Amino acid sequence: MSVKWLRGSDVNKISWDDCITHAFNGSVYGYSWFLDSVCWEWEALVADDYQMVMPLPIRKIVGFRTVVNPFLLPYVSIYSRVLPSAAIIQQFIGAIPYRQVKLTLLPFNGFPSLPQMQGIPTAMVSFDLIMDYDAVDQRFASLFDMNRYSGWEGHFSIARTQNLGEYLDFRAAVGCSKSEEMLSLKRAIGYSLRFKSAGIYAAFDKGNMPVAMLVMMKTENRLSVVDVAFHGDDCSRSGLFFILRQIIRINAESNFVLQFPGEAFYLSKQSKAFCLNGKQYSRGVLRFMKKGLH
């Protein structure tokens, strides 16, 4: 198998998106429209006529073209209809044509033994919603430290809104208003809302004030929480929890998998069985930088 590098302008986006749709690990993060929205520029590695693909988000840093995760792209995967072997993963990584790389990777099946690989402390939580609501809710509750959420039942009202402006205003109010991040959000969420594949959910307290919001995007068989905004206190985190609980109540007994970033929630030890743990691959000078660059 040969892995081919393509510039973004040379990618056949119809074939690319078809691969993402039918991949066992397909995700909103792999679609060309999402990459166009959140990346300054992106290139691609392609194998077997788009049967396996891997996006390469590009940014110029100090004049050098660098492969690095941008805001709203928490991980990069090798998307494939079949589970890639460790040898194939290594082949893709070896085909990255740049010296400066710092990527969070989530290939879903372990990694080749490379000294440039480091574990990451946060993970994506992923679980099926195909069972009936009671069974799904019981499993959902097992993912969390419920002691941190007890006492908040009935404290919130949950609403779904189509107003992107309200979400951006709330995000700014809680101190998350970097102009570059806001632009990516406008592009990605705006596009998804136009095609009715996104939902913006808010939790309101008893005084009818918003305490937490999140954005969920729907693809073929996944519901992906792509961004959250909250004040950081227990009330706000509990609001996020009850938004998720409302989402599973609506989508139980469906053929969807719900994915959300674990770092915004108080998780239990049992959640490890549902976490997709990636690693960070670095080379060049970025290997010695502790924090990623957006």
N, C-alpha and C positions, 0 to 999 in steps of 0.2 A: 504494500500500500504506500502510495506517495502522498505527501501533504503539500498542498499548493498554497502559496501566499498570494493574496490579492489585495490591491488597493480598494478602498471603499467604492470608488466610482466604477470598478470592474465587477463588483458583486452582482450576481443575478438575484435580485431581492425576492422574486417569486419563488425560485428554487430554494433560497435561503429560508424564507418564512415557512415553506412547506416542510422543510426539515425540522424546524422548531415545533411546528404543529404536531408532527408525528413522532417526535423523539420521546423516548421513555422518560427523559428528564426535561421535557419542554417547559419553558418558563417565559413569563412576560419579559424577563431581562434579556432574552435572546432575540426577540423580534426586531426586525430592521427599523421599524418606526420608533421603537423605544430607544434603540441605540442612536438613531438620528436625533432624538430629542435630548438625550442626556450627555452625549459625548461631544467633545470639541471636534473630534474626527475619529473615525474607526476604520480599521482594516480587518482582514479575515484570513483564517486558515481553513482550507477546504480539502476534503478527501473523498474519493469515490463518487465524484459527480454530485456533491452536496448531500451525501448520505451521512457524513460527519462534518460538523462545522464548529469553529471556535472564533468568537469575536476578539479583536485586539483594540481596546480603547486607547487612543493616541492623544498625547498632549505634549506641546513643546515646553520644556523646562530648561531654562538657561541656554536656550538655543538648540537643545538636543531633543530629538523625537523620542518620547518616552512612553512606554506601555504602563498604564496605571489606572486603577479603578476611579471613575469620577463619582461625584455625588449621585445618589439614586441607583447606582449599579454596585450592590454590595458584593457580588461575586460574578466570576466568569466561569462558564462550564464548557466542556466539550459536548455538544449536543449531538445525539446519535440515536438511531432507531434500535441499536443493540448496545449492550453494556461494553464499553471499551476496556481493553486489558490495560494493565500497568505499562506494558511495552508501547501501546498505542498512545497513551497519555504522555509518556516520555518523548515519543516521536513528535507529537504536537508541540510540546514545550521546547524541544530542540529546534523546531522550525520557526520560532519567533525570531524575526530578522533584526532585532535591536539589542544593543548592549545594556541599555538602561530599562529595567523591568521591575515592577513591584505590583504583583497581581494577587488578589485573593481568589483562590480557585475552589470550585466545588464540583469535582467530576463524579461524585456519588459512589465511588467504589475503591477508595484507598489510593495511595500515591506511590510512585516509584521512589526508591531510596535516593534522595538527592540532598546534598548538604545545604542547598539553598532553600529548602522547605522548612517552614516554621509553623507550629500550631497557632490557631487564632482563638482568643478567649470567648468570642460570641458565636452563636450558631443560629441557623434558620430552623424553626420548629415546623414540622410538617406532619399532618395526619388526615386520614380519610374521613369523609362525612357520609359514607354510603349507608351506615346503619341507621336505625330509627333514632329519634331525638333523644330519648332517655339514655340509650346506650352511648350515643355520641357525647351527650352532656356529661355523663359519668366519666368517660375517658378524658374529656376536655378538662374537667375539674382536677383530675389526677396529675395534670401537667403543672399545676400551680401550687404555690405555698398558700393554701386557702386561709391560713391564719391571718395573712396580710390583707385578705379581702373580706373577711367576716365583719359583719356590722354595717356594711355598705349596701346591703340589699334594700331595694326600694328608695335609695337615696337619689338615683339618677333617672332621668328620662332620656331615651335614645332616639335620635332623629337622623334621617338620611336627607341630605341636601344635594342639589346639583350646582350650588353656588361656589365656584372656585375662588371668587374674590373673598368670600367669608373665611374660607380656609386659610388663604394667604394672610389675611388680616390677623387671624388668630395666631398663626405661626409667628408673625412678627411680634405680636403682643407677648408671647412667651419667650422672646429673645432669639428666635431662629429666623433671621431676616437677611442673611447674606445675599447680595444681589445675584451672584452666580447660581446659588441654590434656587432662588425664587424663579429665575429664568428657566431652569431645567424643569421645575415643577409646573410652570405655566405651559411649557411645550408638551410634556408627557401627559399630564392630567387633562389638559385642554383637548388634546387629540383623542384620548380615550373616552372622555365625556361625550365628544361629538358622535362617537360610534357606539355610545351607550354600553361601554364595557368597563366603566369605572363607577364607584360609589364613594361619596364623601360622607362619613358618619361622625356624629357629634354626641357627646354626653353632656347633659345640662344638669346642674345641681337644683336643689329645691328653690333657689332664688332665680331660676331660669337663666343662670349664667353658664356659658360653656366652660368646661374644665378640661376636656380632652377631645381630640379629633384624630381621625385616621383616614387614609386613602386606600381603598382596595380596588385592585384591577382584576378583571375576569378574562381568562383565556379559555382555550378549548376544554380543559378539565382541571384548571387550577384557579383558586381564589388567592391572590397574593397581596398582602399588606405591604405597600411600597413606601409609605411614609407615615409617621406619627408626630403629633404635636401635643405637648402637655406641660403643665407647670413643674412637674418633678416631685410633687408631694404625694402622700398616700392617697389623698382624694382623687387626684388626677390619674394616678396609676390604676386606681380602682375603676375610674371611669373608662379607661382603655379596656380593662378586663371585661366590663359589662357590655361594651360595644362588641367585642369579639363574641361574647355569649349570645348576643342578639343575632349576630351574623350566622352562627351555627344553628340557632333556632330556626332561622329562615331557610337555611340550605341543607338541613339534615335530610337524610334519605336521598341525596343527590350523588352524582358520580364525580363530585369535586374533591380535590385535595386542598385544604387550607394551609397556607404558609404565612408565617409572620416572624419578624426578628425577635429573638428571645431577650435582647438586652433591655427592652422597655418594660419587662414584666418580672414579677417575682416567681421564678420557676421552682418546681420541686425536683427532688432527686430522680423521680420516675420520668421526668421529661427527657432524660438523656436518650431513652429508647426512641424518641420521636425527633431528635435533633439531627440535622444534616451538618456535620462538622467539616469545614474546609481547612485549607492551609494556605499560607502565604508564600508565594515564590518570588524571590528577589535575586537580582544580579546587577552588577555595576555598582555605582556609588550608592544607589538606593538601598542596597542590601544592608548598609550600616545606619540607615535612618529608622528610628523606632516607629514613627508615625507615618501613615500613608499620606499621599499628596492628592488633593482634589483640584 
